[in-house]
Amino acid sequence: MRDDLQHALRALLRAPGFSLLSLLSLICGLGFAIYSAAIYFSFMDGHIPFPEPERLRAVEATREAERTQANSVHYLDYLEYAGTASDRGWEALHALQTATITLGGSRNYPANFNAAYLPAGLWPWLGEAARPQLGRQLQASDEQAGAAPVVVIGAEVWRNFLAADPKVIGSHILVNGVDTEIVGVLPAALRFPMTQQVWLPFRPPTGTLSRGPGLSMGTAQHVMVLGRLKAGVSPAEAQAGLDQVAARLAQSFPANNKPVGAIALPYAAWGMPDLELISLGLSTAAALLLSLVCINTGNLLLARANERRQEIAVRAALGAPRARLIWRLLLEALLLCAAAGLIGLFFAAWALNATQQAVSATADGRMPFWIQIQLSPAAVACGLGLCLAVALLTAWLPAWRASALDVAAVLRDGRGGNSRQAGRASRALVLLQIALSSLLLLLSGVQSVQLEQRLNGGTGARSHEVMTAQLRPRLALYRGPAAEPALGQLWARLEAALREQLDGQAGGVALATSLPGGGMRSTEEVMAEGQQINEERYPVSGDYSVNSGYFKTLEVPLLAGREFSSTDRSEGLKVAVVNANFAAQFWPGLNLHAVLGKRVKLDPKNPKSEWLTVVGVCAHLLQGPNTPSSLQAANLYRPLSQAPSPDINIGLVGVSDTPASRELLARAVAKADPALALERVYSAEERQRIAYGGEEVRSALSLILGLMTMSLAVSGIYGVTSRAVQLRGLEIAVRRAVGASDGQMMGLLMAQALRLLLCALPLGLLAGALILNQDAASAALLAGGVGGVSVLIGGLVLFSTWLPARQALRRLPSAALNSA
């Protein structure tokens, strides 16, 4: 074994160019594959500090057999599942809910925290991780009707918000304005079930419970569900029990439950419906890149083995068994893959650390506590397995072919029977190399440009020196159907307080249900006056409430009419401003000024809905992510005084995000209502960066993938194409010796390269175009990507043929024949 290792090392050192090129290719592929595996294991096998976490299963509702969202099981359905759980492989099923709550009554301004409403039966499942530092956990008696309000807080809340008060147990705090006793402090590391650090007793949904439409998910009557399997019960058996109950519910309530099912997921997959897509995307990219690497390295090994055919023939003639020859060639590939794997581990660890920092900077507290993006033992083991697999895949065929040569023919004339077969194999690898390179370059290039356009496309409104925040009143005064007058008064007080705090500074105050960019789209059914509707199927429009002067403050141009003013009161004429897309969709062909005075009605199925008169048309504002649907959305804006919202976004124009500015905001909110707390306080740029945080990470990954593909395409296509020409050195010499001119030979080689290009390039481009078309890539961007990749790959193939052909034609035919 030692002799074999020394021989393999000497063989690699004798060909430094081949070894270095192979090593770089393998580092790219194996490093990215290890990184992708580490991302998957970080999400799926994170550190969950509960006893036997594999027995914890989250139960989510499905819609037409597809996942919906974490808070999706209707409470009436939950009761059916829980009632027979112990007979179907479960210890129990428990309902819980999560929310953001406002804590007040301390020396600080009120603050918002992620909270969970938990039943007492859940606490034993959490083990030592939930052992109180002070006081006690929640108890079953806390859930009884009429029980005094109690709360358990995390140690971080205790230290930062309550100044680590040693007498905290038994003290009182305001929870959404309700006086509540603190009965326990839990360890700071606990963020159960995901990011929560305040816990309250669970109480079932109130009001009359009734199953809504089957496709309605996430209502106030829906809950999260967590279960624990009995010892020895497999997830499949527990899932079968859920399926039986779901089938019974579908028969009993076909109008509501026919499309609804349930799925039991690992705890780590809870509430992450996009995890499968992320994993699929990363694994597909890694598989394609590794395939490209295998083709590169395999062809280099094939060429290297062909160059060493005389050495191998001599060893075979001296009695070396074929198995020993194959083993030595395989060992060289194993050494290359082992070195590349070690270096790839280093780069993967560095990339994972950078990813963790990027995710932490944009996650805004939304990342579940168990996720730490790092290099895990499982990812290292996966990397070792990939090293072995790649070594075998890339080296087996070249080693087998090299060991199967005709020893007598090689020793007699230096050639052998497998040269032509090696040439055919090399051409096949060239075809695969071109197709895969074009596919990966098209995917990574178009997606990088697409994501960059989304990130830097602008919103149509001012974003420089704009400080933003969100205010969500959670007091009972501002909740429920009768809260509209109180909300209207609150927003009026808030606007007045903000203007007072600005005290004549340049800029102004913008209030809206959703500020441009980074916010969520809010849609509502709409009907324009005179519009013909078939079967009560109304089109939808974006619906947003804004304060007077909103468009001027954010420097959004009005294309016709006026914006809202202080005269647009709740008791006056109901008015609206629409964007140009809305005008074009509902009144096609009309001049924008002719749209003024038209009437529209939101929620037309509601008999109490009122007509709104259009008084202005504004330029398009990007509401939500920068996607084609958002760019083409028809949006309608109403005065905040006429349509008070249950929550509001604040924009202070001309104000930078500084501690003084944050204090200004807090004072204004305290003046409007001292029991309320701000959240998501950022500059407009930071707010959009956080909202598009996932897009930034995807953009970086697409760019990295594109750069690696580019380097592999340049080195790989040149390597395999030039080697294909070099293998034909004897053929070129013979043709020239019998009278073929240099121009004829160059034309022959270039024509053969063009045939390879025309066979392989369309396959890769077609596959990439089909994938990108599903991702709604614009036709212009897709056409540009296809053109750019065609030019790049075509130029590489032709140059990789021309350069070695030119070198071959410089040699005299006699010299080429003598050296063959």
C-alpha positions in Angstrom: 0.0 0.0 0.0 2.8 2.4 0.9 4.5 1.7 -2.5 1.2 2.3 -4.3 0.8 5.7 -2.5 4.3 6.7 -3.4 3.8 5.7 -7.0 0.6 7.6 -7.2 2.1 10.8 -5.7 5.1 10.6 -8.1 2.7 10.2 -11.0 0.7 13.2 -10.1 3.9 15.3 -9.5 5.2 14.4 -12.9 2.2 16.0 -14.5 1.7 19.3 -12.5 -0.5 20.9 -15.1 -2.9 18.0 -15.2 -2.9 17.6 -11.4 -3.5 21.3 -10.7 -6.3 21.6 -13.3 -8.0 18.5 -12.0 -7.6 19.7 -8.4 -9.2 23.1 -9.1 -12.2 21.5 -10.8 -12.7 19.0 -8.0 -12.4 21.8 -5.4 -15.2 23.7 -7.1 -17.6 20.8 -7.3 -16.9 19.1 -4.0 -16.8 22.4 -2.1 -20.2 23.5 -3.4 -21.7 20.1 -2.8 -20.4 20.0 0.8 -21.8 23.6 1.3 -25.2 22.5 0.0 -25.3 19.4 2.2 -24.3 21.5 5.2 -27.2 23.9 4.5 -29.7 21.0 4.4 -28.4 19.4 7.6 -28.4 22.8 9.3 -32.1 23.2 8.7 -33.2 19.6 9.1 -30.8 18.3 11.8 -30.4 21.5 13.9 -29.7 21.4 17.6 -33.0 20.7 19.2 -32.4 20.4 23.0 -35.5 18.4 23.9 -35.6 14.7 24.9 -35.8 12.4 21.9 -36.6 15.2 19.4 -37.1 12.7 16.6 -40.4 11.7 18.4 -41.7 15.3 18.2 -43.9 15.8 15.1 -45.6 18.9 13.9 -49.0 18.4 12.4 -50.0 20.8 9.5 -53.0 20.9 7.4 -52.7 20.1 3.7 -54.7 21.5 0.9 -55.2 19.3 -2.1 -52.3 17.2 -0.7 -49.9 20.2 -0.5 -48.6 22.0 2.6 -50.2 25.2 3.5 -48.8 27.0 6.6 -47.9 26.2 10.2 -51.0 27.9 11.8 -53.3 25.9 9.7 -55.2 23.1 11.5 -58.8 24.1 12.2 -59.6 23.8 15.9 -62.6 21.5 15.3 -60.4 19.3 13.1 -57.7 19.3 15.8 -60.3 18.0 18.4 -61.0 15.1 16.1 -57.3 14.3 15.6 -56.5 14.6 19.3 -59.5 12.6 20.4 -58.2 9.4 18.9 -54.5 10.2 19.0 -53.6 7.7 21.7 -55.2 4.9 19.7 -53.2 5.8 16.5 -49.6 5.8 17.8 -49.4 9.2 19.5 -48.8 10.0 23.2 -50.9 13.1 22.6 -51.6 16.0 20.3 -51.5 19.5 21.7 -52.8 22.8 20.2 -50.9 26.0 20.6 -50.8 29.4 19.1 -48.1 32.1 18.5 -48.5 35.9 18.3 -46.6 39.1 18.9 -47.5 40.7 22.2 -46.8 44.1 23.7 -45.2 44.2 27.2 -45.6 47.4 29.2 -45.7 48.8 32.7 -41.9 48.8 33.2 -39.5 51.7 33.3 -38.9 51.3 29.6 -41.1 52.2 26.7 -43.4 49.3 25.9 -41.8 46.7 23.7 -43.0 43.8 21.4 -42.0 40.2 21.8 -42.8 36.9 20.1 -45.0 34.9 22.4 -46.7 31.5 22.5 -49.9 30.3 24.1 -49.1 26.8 25.4 -51.1 24.1 27.1 -49.5 22.6 30.3 -49.2 19.2 28.8 -46.5 20.4 26.5 -43.9 21.3 29.1 -42.8 17.7 30.0 -41.8 17.2 26.4 -39.2 20.0 26.6 -37.2 18.4 29.4 -34.3 20.2 31.1 -34.3 22.9 28.3 -37.5 24.4 29.9 -36.5 24.0 33.6 -37.2 27.5 35.2 -34.4 29.6 36.4 -36.9 31.3 38.7 -40.5 30.5 39.6 -42.5 27.9 37.8 -43.8 26.8 34.4 -47.4 27.3 33.3 -49.9 24.9 34.9 -53.2 23.4 33.9 -55.0 25.6 36.5 -53.8 28.7 34.6 -55.9 27.6 31.6 -59.2 27.5 33.5 -61.9 30.1 32.8 -61.7 32.9 35.4 -58.0 32.1 36.3 -55.9 35.2 37.0 -53.7 36.2 34.0 -50.1 34.8 34.3 -47.1 34.9 32.1 -43.7 33.1 31.9 -40.8 35.1 30.4 -37.4 34.2 29.0 -34.2 35.2 30.8 -33.3 37.6 28.1 -36.6 39.5 28.5 -36.0 39.5 32.2 -32.5 40.9 31.9 -33.0 43.4 29.1 -36.6 44.6 29.6 -36.9 44.2 33.4 -33.3 45.0 34.3 -33.0 41.5 35.9 -35.3 42.5 38.8 -34.6 40.0 41.6 -38.2 40.3 42.8 -39.6 39.6 39.3 -41.6 36.5 40.5 -45.0 37.7 41.7 -44.6 41.2 40.1 -47.0 42.4 37.5 -46.6 43.5 33.9 -49.0 44.7 31.2 -49.5 42.2 28.4 -51.5 43.9 25.6 -52.7 46.3 28.2 -53.9 43.5 30.6 -52.3 43.4 34.1 -50.6 40.0 34.3 -48.5 38.3 37.0 -45.0 37.0 36.2 -44.8 33.4 37.6 -41.6 32.1 36.0 -38.3 32.8 34.1 -37.0 30.2 31.7 -33.5 29.9 30.3 -32.4 32.4 27.6 -31.5 29.6 25.2 -35.2 28.4 25.0 -37.1 29.9 22.0 -40.1 27.6 21.9 -41.7 26.7 19.6 -39.5 28.7 17.2 -38.5 32.2 18.2 -40.8 32.9 21.1 -39.5 34.1 24.5 -42.8 34.9 26.3 -45.3 32.2 27.2 -48.9 32.4 28.2 -51.6 29.8 29.0 -53.4 28.4 26.0 -57.1 29.0 25.7 -59.2 27.6 22.8 -60.5 30.0 20.1 -63.5 32.0 21.3 -66.8 32.6 19.6 -68.9 30.2 17.6 -66.7 27.6 16.0 -67.7 26.5 12.5 -65.7 25.0 9.7 -65.2 27.6 7.0 -64.5 26.9 3.3 -62.1 24.1 2.8 -59.5 26.3 1.2 -59.6 28.8 4.0 -56.4 28.5 6.2 -54.8 30.5 9.0 -58.0 32.1 10.4 -58.5 32.9 14.1 -60.1 29.4 14.5 -56.9 27.7 13.3 -54.1 26.5 15.6 -50.7 25.0 15.5 -50.4 21.3 16.5 -47.5 19.5 18.1 -47.5 15.8 18.9 -45.2 13.2 20.3 -45.0 9.6 19.0 -45.2 6.7 21.3 -42.0 4.8 21.8 -41.5 2.3 18.9 -44.1 3.9 16.7 -42.8 4.9 13.2 -43.8 8.2 11.6 -45.5 6.3 8.8 -47.8 4.5 11.3 -48.7 7.9 12.9 -49.3 9.5 9.5 -51.6 6.6 8.6 -53.7 7.4 11.7 -54.0 11.1 10.7 -55.0 10.0 7.2 -57.8 7.9 8.6 -59.3 10.7 10.6 -58.9 13.1 7.7 -60.8 10.7 5.4 -63.6 10.4 7.9 -63.8 14.2 8.2 -63.9 14.5 4.4 -66.9 12.1 4.4 -68.7 13.9 7.2 -68.1 17.4 6.0 -67.5 17.2 2.2 -68.2 20.9 1.6 -65.4 22.0 3.9 -63.0 19.1 4.5 -62.9 17.2 1.1 -59.7 19.0 0.0 -58.2 19.2 3.5 -55.8 16.6 5.0 -53.0 16.5 7.6 -49.3 15.8 7.5 -46.9 14.9 10.3 -43.5 16.6 9.9 -40.3 16.5 11.8 -40.1 19.2 14.4 -37.2 20.9 12.4 -39.5 21.2 9.3 -42.2 23.0 11.2 -43.5 26.2 9.6 -41.0 26.1 6.7 -42.9 25.2 3.6 -40.1 26.5 1.3 -37.5 24.2 2.8 -38.1 21.5 0.1 -37.7 24.0 -2.7 -34.5 25.4 -1.1 -33.1 21.9 -0.7 -34.1 20.9 -4.2 -32.6 23.9 -5.7 -29.3 23.5 -3.9 -29.1 19.8 -4.5 -29.9 20.2 -8.2 -27.3 22.9 -8.6 -24.7 20.8 -6.7 -25.5 17.7 -8.8 -25.2 19.6 -12.1 -21.9 21.2 -11.0 -20.5 17.8 -9.8 -21.5 16.3 -13.1 -19.6 19.0 -14.9 -16.6 18.4 -12.6 -16.8 14.6 -13.2 -16.9 15.2 -17.0 -13.9 17.6 -16.8 -11.8 15.3 -14.5 -12.9 12.1 -16.3 -11.7 13.4 -19.7 -8.5 14.7 -18.2 -7.9 11.3 -16.7 -8.7 9.6 -20.0 -6.3 11.8 -21.8 -3.6 11.3 -19.1 -4.1 7.5 -19.3 -3.8 7.6 -23.1 -0.5 9.5 -22.7 0.8 6.8 -20.3 -0.2 3.8 -22.4 3.4 2.8 -23.1 4.2 3.0 -19.3 1.2 0.9 -18.6 2.1 -1.6 -21.4 5.6 -2.0 -20.0 4.2 -2.7 -16.5 1.8 -5.2 -17.9 4.5 -6.9 -19.9 6.6 -7.2 -16.8 3.7 -9.2 -15.1 1.7 -6.5 -13.3 -1.8 -7.9 -12.9 -4.7 -5.9 -14.4 -6.3 -5.3 -11.0 -3.0 -3.8 -9.8 -2.9 -1.4 -12.8 -6.5 -0.3 -12.2 -5.9 0.1 -8.5 -3.0 2.4 -9.1 -4.8 4.6 -11.5 -7.8 4.7 -9.2 -5.5 5.7 -6.3 -4.4 8.7 -8.2 -8.0 9.9 -8.5 -8.6 9.1 -4.8 -5.6 11.3 -3.8 -6.9 14.1 -6.0 -10.4 13.9 -4.6 -9.1 13.6 -1.0 -7.0 16.7 -1.4 -9.9 18.6 -3.1 -12.3 17.4 -0.4 -10.1 18.8 2.4 -9.7 22.1 0.6 -13.4 22.1 -0.3 -14.2 21.6 3.4 -12.2 24.7 4.3 -14.0 26.8 1.7 -17.4 25.4 2.6 -16.9 26.3 6.2 -15.9 29.8 5.2 -18.9 30.1 2.9 -21.2 28.8 5.6 -20.0 31.3 8.1 -20.6 34.1 5.6 -24.1 32.7 5.0 -24.9 32.6 8.7 -23.8 36.3 9.0 -25.9 37.3 6.0 -29.0 35.4 7.2 -28.6 36.7 10.8 -28.4 40.3 9.4 -31.6 39.9 7.4 -33.6 37.4 9.4 -35.1 40.0 11.8 -35.6 37.5 14.5 -37.6 35.1 12.3 -35.0 32.3 12.2 -36.0 29.3 14.4 -33.7 28.9 17.4 -32.4 25.4 16.4 -30.9 26.6 13.1 -27.2 27.3 13.1 -25.7 27.3 9.6 -22.4 25.5 10.1 -20.4 22.5 9.1 -21.9 19.6 10.8 -20.5 16.0 11.2 -23.2 14.8 8.8 -22.1 17.3 6.2 -18.4 16.2 6.6 -19.5 12.5 6.3 -21.4 13.4 3.1 -18.4 15.2 1.8 -16.2 12.1 2.4 -18.8 10.0 0.6 -18.9 12.3 -2.3 -15.1 12.3 -2.6 -15.1 8.5 -2.9 -18.0 8.5 -5.3 -16.5 11.2 -7.6 -13.1 9.4 -7.6 -14.8 6.1 -8.7 -17.0 7.8 -11.3 -14.2 9.8 -12.8 -11.4 7.2 -12.7 -13.0 3.9 -13.3 -13.6 4.2 -17.0 -10.2 5.7 -17.9 -8.5 3.0 -15.6 -10.5 0.2 -17.2 -9.7 1.4 -20.8 -6.0 2.0 -20.0 -5.6 -1.5 -18.5 -7.4 -3.1 -21.5 -4.8 -2.0 -24.1 -3.1 -4.3 -26.6 0.3 -4.6 -25.0 2.0 -6.0 -28.1 0.7 -3.3 -30.3 1.7 -0.5 -27.9 5.2 -1.9 -27.4 5.6 -2.4 -31.2 4.4 0.9 -32.6 3.4 3.0 -29.6 -0.3 3.1 -30.3 -2.8 0.4 -29.5 -6.3 -0.6 -30.2 -8.0 1.8 -27.8 -6.9 5.1 -29.3 -10.0 5.4 -31.5 -12.2 4.4 -28.6 -10.6 7.0 -26.5 -11.3 9.6 -29.2 -15.0 8.6 -29.3 -15.2 8.7 -25.5 -13.6 12.1 -25.5 -16.1 13.5 -28.1 -18.9 12.2 -26.0 -17.5 14.0 -23.0 -17.2 17.2 -25.1 -20.9 17.0 -25.9 -21.8 16.5 -22.3 -19.4 19.3 -21.2 -20.9 21.8 -23.7 -24.6 20.9 -22.8 -24.1 21.1 -19.0 -21.9 24.2 -19.2 -24.5 26.0 -21.2 -27.4 24.9 -19.0 -25.6 26.0 -15.8 -24.4 29.3 -17.2 -27.9 30.1 -18.5 -29.6 29.3 -15.2 -27.1 31.1 -13.0 -26.6 34.1 -15.3 -30.3 34.8 -15.8 -31.2 34.2 -12.2 -28.4 36.5 -11.0 -29.5 39.3 -13.3 -33.2 38.7 -12.3 -32.5 38.8 -8.6 -30.3 41.9 -9.0 -33.1 43.7 -10.8 -35.5 42.8 -8.0 -33.1 44.1 -5.4 -32.2 47.3 -7.1 -35.3 48.0 -9.1 -36.6 50.8 -6.9 -40.1 51.3 -5.6 -41.3 54.4 -7.3 -41.0 56.4 -4.0 -38.3 58.1 -2.2 -36.1 55.8 -0.1 -33.1 58.0 0.8 -33.2 59.4 4.3 -36.5 57.8 5.1 -37.0 56.2 8.5 -39.7 53.6 8.8 -41.4 51.7 11.6 -44.6 49.6 12.2 -47.2 50.1 14.9 -49.7 47.3 15.6 -52.1 48.2 18.5 -52.9 45.0 20.4 -55.1 46.5 23.2 -58.7 45.4 23.3 -59.8 49.0 22.6 -58.3 48.7 19.1 -59.5 45.2 18.2 -62.8 43.9 17.0 -65.6 45.1 14.7 -66.3 48.2 16.8 -62.7 49.5 17.0 -62.8 51.6 13.8 -63.5 55.0 15.5 -60.8 54.3 18.1 -58.3 53.5 15.4 -59.2 56.6 13.4 -58.6 58.7 16.5 -55.3 56.9 17.2 -53.9 57.5 13.8 -54.9 61.2 13.9 -53.2 61.6 17.3 -50.1 59.7 16.0 -49.8 61.9 12.9 -50.1 65.1 15.0 -47.5 63.9 17.5 -45.1 63.0 14.8 -45.4 66.4 13.1 -45.0 68.0 16.5 -41.8 66.0 17.1 -40.4 66.9 13.7 -41.0 70.6 14.6 -40.8 72.1 11.1 -37.9 69.8 9.9 -37.7 69.3 6.1 -39.6 66.3 4.9 -42.8 65.0 6.3 -44.9 62.1 7.7 -46.2 59.2 5.6 -48.6 56.7 7.1 -49.9 53.7 5.2 -51.0 50.1 5.7 -48.0 49.1 3.6 -45.1 51.3 2.6 -43.6 50.8 -0.9 -41.1 48.0 -1.2 -40.6 45.3 1.4 -44.2 45.3 2.5 -46.9 42.8 1.8 -49.5 43.1 -1.0 -53.0 43.5 0.3 -55.7 42.6 -2.2 -59.5 43.0 -2.3 -62.2 42.1 -4.8 -63.2 45.2 -6.7 -65.9 46.3 -9.1 -65.9 49.4 -11.4 -69.1 51.2 -12.1 -70.7 49.8 -15.2 -68.4 46.8 -15.2 -70.0 43.5 -16.4 -69.3 40.6 -14.0 -69.9 37.0 -14.9 -70.9 34.5 -12.2 -69.9 36.9 -9.3 -66.2 36.4 -10.2 -64.7 39.8 -9.5 -61.2 41.0 -10.3 -58.9 41.9 -7.5 -57.0 45.1 -6.7 -54.4 46.2 -4.2 -56.1 48.1 -1.3 -54.1 50.5 0.9 -55.0 53.2 3.3 -52.7 56.3 3.4 -52.7 59.7 5.2 -53.3 63.1 3.5 -50.2 64.3 1.7 -48.8 60.8 1.4 -47.9 60.9 -2.3 -46.2 64.4 -2.1 -44.3 63.3 1.0 -42.9 60.2 -0.7 -42.3 62.2 -3.9 -44.7 60.0 -6.0 -45.9 61.9 -9.0 -49.7 62.4 -9.6 -50.6 61.8 -13.2 -54.0 63.3 -12.9 -56.3 64.8 -10.3 -55.4 65.4 -6.6 -54.3 63.5 -3.6 -56.0 63.3 -0.2 -56.3 66.3 2.0 -57.6 67.1 5.5 -61.1 67.7 4.0 -61.5 64.0 3.2 -63.2 63.1 6.4 -64.9 60.0 7.5 -68.4 61.5 7.2 -67.7 63.1 3.8 -67.6 61.7 0.2 -65.7 58.4 0.0 -62.8 58.9 -2.3 -59.9 57.0 -3.8 -56.6 57.4 -5.7 -55.8 54.7 -8.2 -52.5 53.9 -10.0 -52.1 53.9 -13.8 -52.3 50.1 -13.9 -55.8 50.3 -12.3 -57.0 52.9 -14.7 -55.7 50.9 -17.7 -57.3 47.7 -16.5 -60.7 49.0 -15.5 -61.2 51.8 -18.0 -59.1 50.8 -21.0 -58.6 53.4 -23.6 -59.6 56.3 -21.4 -57.4 59.3 -20.9 -56.2 59.5 -17.3 -58.0 62.7 -16.7 -61.2 61.1 -17.9 -60.9 58.5 -15.2 -61.5 61.2 -12.5 -65.0 61.0 -11.2 -65.4 57.3 -12.0 -66.6 55.1 -9.1 -65.4 51.8 -7.8 -66.6 49.5 -5.0 -64.4 47.3 -2.8 -65.8 44.0 -1.6 -68.8 44.3 -3.9 -70.4 41.1 -2.4 -70.9 43.0 0.8 -74.2 44.9 0.8 -72.7 47.5 3.2 -69.9 48.3 0.8 -69.9 51.9 -0.4 -68.9 53.4 -3.8 -65.6 55.3 -3.9 -65.1 58.2 -6.3 -61.7 58.4 -8.0 -60.1 61.8 -7.4 -56.5 61.1 -8.5 -54.3 58.8 -10.6 -50.8 58.2 -9.3 -47.7 56.6 -10.8 -47.1 53.0 -10.0 -45.7 52.2 -6.5 -44.1 48.8 -5.9 -46.1 47.2 -3.1 -44.5 43.9 -2.0 -41.6 42.1 -3.7 -40.3 43.2 -7.1 -42.0 40.5 -9.1 -43.9 40.7 -12.4 -47.2 40.4 -10.6 -46.4 43.3 -8.3 -45.1 45.5 -11.1 -48.3 45.0 -13.1 -50.7 45.2 -10.0 -53.7 47.4 -10.1 -53.6 49.3 -6.8 -56.2 51.6 -5.1 -55.5 54.0 -2.2 -58.0 55.3 0.3 -57.7 58.0 3.0 -56.7 56.7 6.4 -59.4 58.9 7.9 -62.1 57.0 5.9 -60.5 53.5 6.1 -58.7 53.2 9.4 -56.3 50.2 9.5 -55.7 47.9 12.5 -52.0 48.5 12.0 -49.9 51.1 10.3 -46.5 51.7 8.8 -44.7 55.0 9.5 -42.4 56.8 7.1 -40.5 59.9 8.3 -39.0 61.5 5.2 -35.8 63.5 5.7 -35.0 61.6 8.9 -32.0 59.2 9.1 -32.0 56.1 11.3 -30.2 57.4 14.4 -30.7 56.9 18.2 -32.1 60.4 18.3 -34.6 59.6 15.6 -35.7 56.4 17.3 -36.2 58.4 20.5 -38.3 60.9 18.5 -40.5 58.1 17.2 -40.9 56.6 20.6 -41.9 59.9 22.2 -44.5 60.5 19.5 -46.0 57.0 19.9 -46.1 57.5 23.7 -47.9 60.7 23.2 -50.5 59.0 21.0 -51.0 56.1 23.4 -48.3 55.2 26.0 -49.4 51.6 26.0 -48.3 51.0 22.4 -44.9 49.8 21.2 -43.1 50.3 17.9 -41.6 47.4 15.9 -39.4 47.0 12.8 -37.7 50.3 13.1 -35.3 50.7 10.2 -34.3 53.0 7.4 -36.2 52.4 4.2 -33.1 50.9 2.6 -32.5 48.5 5.5 -36.2 47.6 5.6 -36.1 46.6 2.0 -32.9 44.7 2.4 -34.4 42.7 5.3 -37.6 42.1 3.3 -35.4 40.8 0.4 -32.9 39.1 2.6 -33.6 35.7 1.1 -33.3 37.2 -2.4 -29.8 38.6 -1.5 -28.6 35.1 -0.4 -30.1 33.6 -3.5 -28.4 36.2 -5.6 -25.1 35.6 -4.0 -25.4 31.9 -4.5 -26.4 32.3 -8.1 -23.4 34.6 -8.7 -21.0 32.1 -7.0 -22.5 29.2 -9.0 -22.2 31.3 -12.2 -18.5 32.1 -11.5 -17.6 28.5 -10.7 -19.5 27.3 -13.8 -17.6 29.9 -15.9 -14.3 28.8 -14.6 -15.2 25.1 -15.1 -16.5 25.9 -18.6 -13.4 27.8 -19.6 -10.9 25.2 -18.2 -13.1 22.2 -19.0 -14.2 23.0 -22.5 -10.7 24.1 -23.5 -9.2 21.0 -21.8 -11.5 18.4 -23.4 -11.8 20.1 -26.8 -8.0 20.7 -27.1 -7.3 17.2 -26.0 -9.8 15.9 -28.6 -7.8 17.7 -31.3 -4.4 16.5 -29.9 -5.6 12.9 -29.9 -6.0 13.3 -33.7 -2.4 14.4 -34.2 -1.5 11.2 -36.2 -4.6 11.6 -38.4 -3.7 15.2 -39.1 -0.2 14.2 -40.0 -1.3 11.4 -42.4 -3.8 13.7 -44.2 -1.2 16.4 -44.6 1.3 13.8 -45.8 -1.0 12.7 -48.6 -1.6 16.2 -49.8 -4.2 17.9 -47.7 -3.5 21.7 -47.3 -3.4 23.5 -43.9 -6.6 25.4 -44.8 -8.4 22.2 -45.6 -7.3 20.6 -42.3 -8.3 23.7 -40.3 -11.7 23.8 -42.0 -12.2 20.1 -41.4 -11.5 20.4 -37.6 -13.5 23.6 -37.2 -16.5 22.0 -39.1 -16.4 19.0 -36.7 -16.2 21.4 -33.7 -19.3 23.2 -35.1 -21.2 19.9 -35.5 -20.4 19.1 -31.8 -21.5 22.6 -30.8 -24.7 22.5 -32.8 -25.6 19.1 -31.3 -24.9 19.9 -27.6 -25.5 23.7 -27.2 -29.2 23.7 -28.1 -29.9 20.8 -25.7 -28.4 22.8 -22.7 -30.1 26.1 -23.8 -33.5 24.4 -24.3 -33.4 22.7 -20.9 -32.4 26.0 -19.2 -35.0 28.0 -21.0 -37.7 25.5 -20.0 -36.6 25.7 -16.3 -36.5 29.5 -16.4 -39.8 29.8 -18.1 -41.4 28.2 -15.1 -39.7 30.9 -12.9 -41.5 33.6 -14.9 -38.2 35.0 -16.4 -38.9 37.9 -18.8 -38.7 37.0 -22.5 -36.1 39.8 -23.1 -33.9 38.6 -20.2 -34.2 35.0 -21.4 -33.3 35.9 -24.9 -30.3 37.9 -23.8 -29.1 35.0 -21.6 -29.5 32.5 -24.5 -27.6 34.9 -26.8 -24.8 35.6 -24.3 -24.3 31.9 -23.4 -24.3 30.9 -27.1 -21.6 33.4 -27.9 -19.5 32.5 -24.9 -19.7 28.7 -25.3 -19.5 28.9 -29.1 -16.4 31.1 -28.8 -14.8 28.8 -26.3 -15.4 25.7 -28.4 -14.1 27.3 -31.6 -11.1 28.8 -29.8 -10.3 25.5 -28.1 -10.3 23.8 -31.5 -8.5 26.5 -33.4 -5.5 27.0 -31.0 -4.4 23.3 -30.7 -5.2 22.8 -34.5 -2.9 25.7 -35.3 -0.2 24.3 -33.1 -0.6 20.9 -34.8 -0.4 22.4 -38.3 2.9 24.1 -37.4 4.6 20.7 -37.0 6.0 19.0 -40.0 4.1 15.8 -41.0 7.3 13.8 -40.7 7.9 15.0 -37.1 4.3 14.2 -36.1 4.5 10.7 -37.7 7.8 9.9 -36.0 6.5 10.9 -32.6 3.2 9.1 -32.9 
